[in-house]
Amino acid sequence: MGLKLESRNVKRYVPWVTGLFLVIYVAWFFAPLLDTFFDPQEFVSFLNPLRNEVPLGQYIVGSWSWMNDQGNLIGFFRPLASLTFFGEYHVFGFNPTAYRLVNLSMHFLCAFAIYRFIKNLSGRKWLAAASGTIFLVHPGTVVAIGMIVARCDIMACLFSILALNAAYLLSRESEVTKKAFLPALFFLLAMCSKELGMINVLTLPVIYFLWPGRKSCRRNTVVFLTSMVFVLILYIISRLLIFGSIGGYGSYTVMREIPAHILILISQASGASFLSSPFLRLSLYAVIVGILLNYTSFFTRNWRKFVVAIILIGAYGFQSIIGDVATHYVYVASSFAVIFLVYFAGNLKIPGNRNRITLIAAVLFVAVFGVSTRRESENFRNIYTNIEIMFSSLESIVDSLPSGSEETCFILLNRTTPIWDEMKIIPIFLSYLDGDNKCTFIFTDHLESSSEVPIIVWENNELILRR
C-alpha cells in the first residue's frame, strides 16, 4: 500500500518536473538572442515614436505605415501589437532583453495552444505534448522571437490557433452554445495583431465544414458565419478609413517566382533548411514523406483531413509565397506544419508502447532541432553586433552634431569600413537619441576636402564628426 502511494506521488510530480526542465532547456536554446541589440525597425515602429511622445492614435497608425512615392499612405494596421509595445515601453524602456522575454513567453503560449488543439483533434495527451514540445524548439521560430517587432507573427499565430481550436470544438456541438462567437473573437484579435490574421476567413470555415465528424447545428453555424463576416467588414472599413484602400505593400511576388517561394516555405516550415548536415536534412524529408505516404496510402478516408491540412499550412504561409521569404514569416506556417505532421504521425502503426515510442521520437526531434535553434540564435545575435557598436559610438558624439533646421551634415558611406552599411541607420538612431534634431543628413560615398559641411565618418572603430 505504501509503495502504491509513493508511486502515485512520484507520477503526480513528473509532469511538473518535466515541464520545468523543458522551460530551462528551451530558454538555453534561445539565450544568445535575448540580450541582442534592437533591430532598426524597432526604432521606427515603437522606440522613436514613444520616446518622442507621439500621440497614441498617431503612434498606432504610423507604427507600420509609410508614404509611397506618390504621397499616399500605405502599409499595415496592427493596433493590438502596437498597444503591447506601448504598455511595455513605459515599463522596460530601452531594454531589449525584457521585450524578447515577452516574445518568448508568447512562444510558450503558442506551444500550449498547439497542445490543446492536438489534444482535441486526437484525444491523445502524449501526441499533443510531442507537438507542442517540438514546436518550442523549432529553429524556424528563432527570428520571430529575436526580432521584437516580429511579435506580430507570434500573436497572429497564437490567436489563429485559438480560433481554429474554437471553430473545431464548435463543429462538434449539436446544441446551441454561446461559444459560437469565440472563433470570430479570436479572428479579430489575430487580424489586429497582423494582416495574416485575415486568412482565418478562409481557414476557419475549412476546419468547421470540411474536417470529418461535424455535428449539425444550424443556429451555431449561422452565428459562426455571421460573426465572422461582421468582424471582417469592421476590419476592412478601418483600413479603408486609414489608407483609403486595403493597405499593404505596393507590389508582390511575380507568378514565375512563386514555385521557388513554395519550395523555400516547405524547407523552412519543416525545419530542414536550418539543419547544417545534408544527412539530417535528407533524413527529415524522408521521415516527412514516410508519414504522409502512410497517412494517405493505407487509410484512404484520411484524404479529407490531408487536404484540409495542406490548405491550412499553405494559407498560413501565404505571406512567404506572395511576399518575401523572410524567416520570421515562417513562424505561423511552422506551427501548422508541426501540428499536422505530428497528428499524421500519430496514425503510424507501431508495435509496442505507442506513448513511449512517441516520447522517444519527440526527444530525438527536440535534440536535433535544439542544436540548430541554439546555432540560429547565435547567428541572430552576431547580425546585430555592428549595429550596437555604431549606436554606442553615435551616443558619444550626438551632442556635437548640428541640430538646426537650416543646417546640413554628411554621412560618409565607405565600403572599405566594416560598418559602412550600418551607417545608413544613423538618422533613425538620431531620432531616438535627439528627437529635437532638425538637421538634414545627406549620405555620400566620397569626401571633398574643400567642403565646409560637417561629415560623420567611421575611423578607428568609432564615429567621428569632421568639420
Helices and strands as residue ranges (DSSP letters): H 2-34, H 40-42, I 43-47, H 48-51, H 56-62, E 65-67, E 73-75, H 79-92, H 96-122, H 125-136, G 139-141, H 142-146, G 148-150, H 151-171, G 178-181, H 182-193, G 195-199, H 200-210, H 218-243, G 255-257, H 258-270, G 272-274, H 278-297, G 300-302, H 303-316, H 318-322, G 327-329, H 330-345, H 354-383, H 385-397, G 398-400, E 408-412, G 421-425, H 426-433, E 440-444, E 455-459, E 462-466
